[in-house]
Amino acid sequence: MHLRISLVFLFLSCSCDVWGQTLTQLEGIDLNQADFYIFDVTDQKKSAFPSVDAYEYQENLYIALTPLFEGLRVKYSLIGNTLSVEFDGKSKQLTLTQQASDKGQWFFDGSFYFIHSEIFEQIFATEISINTNSLKLDLSGHLVDFPYKLLNKRQKQRQINNFLVQDKYENNSSSLNVITVPDQYRLATVPTGYLNLEYQKNDIKQNFSGVLQTVSDLAYHSANITVSHDSDQTNSRVEFTRYPQFPGDKILGIWDQYSFGDIWLNRSNLLSGSSRGLGLKFSANNINNQHENMTTNFVITAKPGWEADIYHNSIFLESRVVPNDGLMEFKNMELQYGANEFKIVLYGPYGEQETVYERVSVRKNSLAQGDSAFGLSFVEQDSSLLDIDLSEFNIDDISANFNLGLLDNWQVGATVNIQDINDNNSAKSFLLKNQITLPGWFFENQLSLSEKNSHKTQL
């Protein structure tokens, strides 16, 4: 018996060419008797990417699945014993059976799955050859370009466009109408969001799972609530946020917003400590995706258990599954000079699809001359509001940051962080930041100092 209740039903239909094959496991392979190589891959004799593991055993070539697919930027998944590959608009499925044979087509060496080179030749309609002297593995004869080549072409063109075309998002921001309707908070409003409940039962066991994600006014704040349950485990995230009533107003004369509950901190890579916890944070003119050294950190809220494909400027990066508390963290995401658009395409278990965008501009400093931004947070790291134990709750992390625009193209900042403040071994760390922009250039230097006389720098 299977019961499902959902607020939203969305059905999508698609057609695709599916190619399937069953692969037997190589029986009794002795890796000590096999020749191991790490090849640099070439495409039609032209350098493509380095470091693909391979074994040559009894005159048969077995290539590591993960390094090859990731280097070619081919989209694939290996779930259980089913390998799914998407290439040239076709979906190809291979089943790695446990049936053993001395002419088997796959094996696992403890690190990677290795598959016979003939299988890769069939998937990509190519010919694979190796040169053990120069340690080259060449793919030749295929008529369809691999995804990595198409992505490299688009990236080069995009870099050129970033210098020729003014950032459209900065231009659009100046034309937005000023909001004149006051932002009024109420004691409680009817929540809007998503609810999914499932009940499964068979002769062996029964299972109940569910996801609840809502947004509403609660206690005169904007409340974002996510609760998920599966088997005997429940995960949650609850955050309350408040903004001023009118643009330009300040909360307590200082702050643009504050949040409490299960909060996320955009912590620098040079500072230790968790970016999540239970506490309170204040912000004034801070941006959540402030970049550092051509990388950025940001988060989105999505429905737990959904699958997500992540793209950067239309280039596919990776696939993920939304965690059980609904908060997807994106850390150290690489940026390019100019406009950067991260697109996250979310897929539900029953054909639902949603798209979320995060845009970051690396063209000029975030603060003009005389502008400032600052923040303050008090957090108990790795704690949750619905799992709170008041008898054991203690703020163990305090952080403050301040940034100032000295000139339109020169910005400085400082961050102070104190961890484990309730212990005798509390640790203090400091971060100094210097950022300069010139036409076509972006310079940033950071220096991290800790109480233990250690330091880190980034340039």
N, C-alpha and C positions, 0 to 999 in steps of 0.2 A: 504494500500500500504506500502511495506517495502523495502527499498533500503539499501544495504550494500556494501561498497567498502573497500577492505583490500589488503595490499601488499602481505600477506602470507596466504595461505589456508592450513589447516592441518586437515585431517579427521581421527578419530580414532574410531574403533568399538570395543565393548566389550559385553560380555554376563554375566548376573548375575541372581541369584535366588532372585526374589522380592516377599516379603510377605507383604500383606496389610490388614488393619483392620480399621474400623470406631468406634470411642469411643464417647459415649454420655456424656454430662456434668451432674455432680451430682446436683440435684435440691434441693434448699432450705436448704443447709447445714448450721447449726449453730455451728460455731467453738467453741463457749463457752460450747457446749454440747459434744464436742469431746475430747478424751484424746490425748494430745500432748506428743511426745517422741523425744529424740535425741539419736539414737542408734549408738553403735560401731558395725561395720560390720565384721562378720567372714565368712570365706570360708571353708566349710567342717569342721567347728568347730575350725579353726585356724584363728588367728587374721589377718585381712586384712587392714582396714583403719577406722578412727573414723568419727563421726559426720555426720549422715544422719538423716534429719528431717522426721517425720512420724506422721500421725494421725490415731487413731482407732475410727471409727464412725459406730455405729450400727453393731458391730461385724465384720466390714470390715476394712482392713488395706490399707491405702493410703500412698505411699512413694514418697518423693521429687525426682523429675526427675534429676535435675542438680547435686546435691551432689552424688547421687548413680552412675550415668554414669561417672562423673569425677573421682570418687574414683576407679571405675573398669577400668578406662582409655579406655572406650568404645567410639568409634568415633560416634558422632551424630550431628544433626542440627535440630533446631526448627525454621522454617520460616513460618510466618503467623500461620495457624492452622495445618500445616503439619510437623510431626515429622519423621525424617529419622534416622535409626539406622543401622550401619554396624557391624555385628558380625558373626564369623565363616564363612567368605566368602560370606555372604548373606546380601542383602539389604532389610531392613524391613521398611515399611512406614505405619504410623498411622495418621489418620485424627481426630483432636480434634474438633468435631462439637459443635455448640451452642445448639443443640437439648437437652433439659433437661429431666431428668428422676430421680425418687427417687432411682433408682438402677444404677445411672450414674457411669462412670469409671474414671472420672477426675474432678478436680476443681483447682482453683487458689486462694491462700490465701493472695495475695498481694506481696509475695516474691518469691515463687516457684510454679511451676506446680506439682500437686500431682496426681499420677496415681495408680489405684488399683493394689495390689500386684499380682493378677492373671495375669495381662498383662505382668509384668516383668517375671513371671514364664514361660509364653508362649514364650517370646522373647528369653530367655536364656536356656530354657528346664531345669529348676531348680525348687527346692522347697524352699519356704521362710517360716521361722519360727522365732518367736520373744520370748524373755524372758524379761518381763517388770520389773522383780526384778533386774537382772544384766544389763539391758539395752543393750541386744545383739540382733542383727538381723543376722540370719544365712542363707547362701545360700548353699544348699546341693543337691546331686544327679545328678548334671550336669556332662556330660562326656567331655566337652570342657573347657579348662582353660580360664579364663578371661584374657584380654590383660595385666592387671597390673602384673600378676604373670609371664607371659612370659618376660615382660620388666625387672622385678626385676632379673630374672635369667641371662638375657643378661648383665645387668649392673654389676652384681657381677663378671661374667666372664671377662668383659671388664676391670674392675678395676685390676684384676689379670694380664691380658695381658699387661696393661700399665706399670706394674713394671718389666715384663719379656722381653718385646720387646722394643727395642730402637725406639724412635720417627722417623718414616720413612720420615716424611716431612722435619725434620731437616737434615737427611742424604742426601735427594734428592737435597736440596737447595745448597749444596756444589758442586754438579756435574753439575750445570747449566752452559751453555756456556755464555761467556761474550758477550754482544751485542756491535758490532762495527759499526753498521749503525747509522749515526747521526739522532737524533730525530728532524726533520725539521718541523716547523710550517709554514703554508701558510695563506695568507689573507683570502681565502675561498676555501673550497672543497665541492664536491657534498655530501650532508648528506646521511648517511645510518641509517635505523631504522625501525620504525613501524608506520603505518597510518591506522586508522579504523574510518570510517564514517557511521553513521546510520541515516535514516530518516523514521519516522513512522507517519502514518496518519490514523485516523478513523473519524467517524461521529461526535465525540465530540471534539477532539483536534488533533494537530500535534506536533511532537517533533523531534528536531534535536540534535544529540549528536556525539561526536567524540573524538578521542585520537590521539595525535601526539607525538612521542618520537624519537629523532634523536641524532646522534653523528657525529661531523664533526670538521674541522678546521675553525675557524672564528676569524678574527682580530688577527691572529698569536697566537692563543690559541686553546686548545681542548675544544669544547663547547658541553655540555650536556643539551639538551632542552626537557622539557616535558610540554605539554599543553593539558588539558582535558576540555571538555565543555559538560554540560548536562542541558537541560532546560534553565534556565536563569543564571546559575552559571558557571564561568570559573575559573579554577585553573591552576597554572603554577609553574615551577621550572626551572631556568636557572643558570648554573654554568660554569664558565670559569676556566681552570686549565692550568698550564704550568710547565714543567719539564726541567732539563738541557739537552743539546744535547747529551752528552756522560755520561756513568756511572762514578761517581767520581767527575764530574764537579759540581760547585755550582752556584746558581743564586745570583748575587751580592756578590759572594765570601762567602756566608753563608748558603743559603737555598737550600734544595733538591726540593722543590716545593712551589707553592703558588696558591691560588684559590680566586676568587671573584665572587660575585653574591649571589645566594641563597645557603648559606653554612651551614654545619652541624658541630657542635663542640662536641667532645667526652668529655663531662663535667663530673667530678667526682660526685658521688652520695652525697658527703658531701657538695657540693657547690650548692647554689640556682641559679635560673635563667634558661631560656629556652636554649635548645641545638640547636635551629634553628634560623636563622635570615638572614638579608641582610648585607653583609660586605666583609671583606678581611681577609684572614688568611695565615700565613707563617708556614712552617714546615721544620725541619731539623732532619732526622733520627728518626722521630716519627712514631709509628705504629698506625693505625686507630682503632685496636681492643685491645689496651693495657688493660690488665685485672687488676682488683683490688679486693682483698678479695674473691677470687674464684668466681667472676662474671665478665662478660664482656659486653661492649656495642659496637654495630656496626650497619651499615646501608647497604642496598642494593638498587639499582634502578631497578624497575620493572614496568610493564605496569598497569596503573590505572584500577581498577575494577576487575582485575584478582584475583582468589582465590589462597591462598597459604597454603600449609601444611608444618609445621616446624618440623624437626627431629634433635635430638642431639644424636650423636653416634648411629644412627639407631633406637632410641627411639622416638616415636611420642610425641610431646609436645602440639601442638595446631594448630588450623586453623585460618587464618585471611583473610581479603580482602585488597588488595593493595590500599592505600589512593589515593586521586585524583591528588596529585602532583607527584606520582610515587616513593616517598622516603619511604621505610619501615624501621622504627627504631626498633632495638632490644635492650632493656635496661635490665640490671641486669640479664643476661642469666647465669644460674648456670654452673659452670665448674667442671671438675674432674681433679685430678692430672694426668698428662700425656698428651696424645693427645686428642683433642676435635674437632670433625667435626660437624658443623651445615649444614644440607642440607635443602634447601628451594625449594619445588616442586611447580611450578606455573602452574595454569590451566586457559586457556582462555575461553571465552564464547562459542566458536565454536569447542572445542575439542583440541585446541593448548596446548602444554605442554613444559615447560622449567625447568631446574634445575640449581640452584646456590649454590655454596659451600662457607663456611667461616670456616677457620681452625685456631684454637688457641692452642698453646702448653703451658702447665703449668708444666714445668720440670726444667727450669732454668731461670735466669733473662734475660730480653731482651737486656741488655747492658753488655758487657764484661769490664774488668778492663781498665780504661782510656777512654772508649767510653762515649759520651754524646749525649743527644737529647733535643731539645728545640722547642718551638712554640710561636707564637704571633698572636692575633686576635683582630679585631675591628669590632663590630657588632651592628646593630640596631635590637633588638630582635623582632621576630614574624613579620617580614616584607618580602616583595617579590619584585624581580627586576621589573617584568612587571606591578606591581601595585604601583610602587613607586610614591610618591608625593614629588618632590624635595623641595617644600616650607616647608614641615614638616619633612624632613629626618634629623635625628640626630643620630650620634653614641652614644649609651647609655651603651655599655658594652665593656670593654677592659680586655683582659686576657693574661697572659704570664706564661709559664711553663718551667722548666729546670730539667733534670734528668742526673745523673752521676753514672757511674759504678766505685765504689771504689775498688772492687775486682771482680773477675769473679762471685762470689756468694753473693755479697753485693752491693746493689744499693740504692741510696737516690734520693729524688726529692722534688721540691717545686713548688707551683702554686700560683700566685697572681691574684685576680679578682676584678675589680672595676665595680660596676653597678650603673645605673642612674647617670652618671657623669655630666649630664646637670642640675640636681636638687641639691638643697641645702642639701638634705638628701641622698647624694650618700653613698653607702655602700661598704666597702672594706672587703674582706675575703682572708684568707691564708690557704693553704693546705700543710702540710709536710708529706712526705712519706718515709718509711724505709722498705726495702725488702731484705730478706735473704733466700737463698736456701741451703739445705743440701741434701745428698743422700736420696731420698724417702720422703723429707720434704720440705714444702714451707711456710715461715713465712712472713706476711706482716702487718704493722701497719701504720695507717694514723691518723693524727691529724688536725682538721679543727678549725681555729680561725676566729672570725669575729670582726668587729669594735665595735659591741654592747656587747662585753665581753661574748659572748656565744661561746661554743666550742662543738665539736663532735669528737668522736674517733671510730675507727674500728680496730679490731685485729683479 
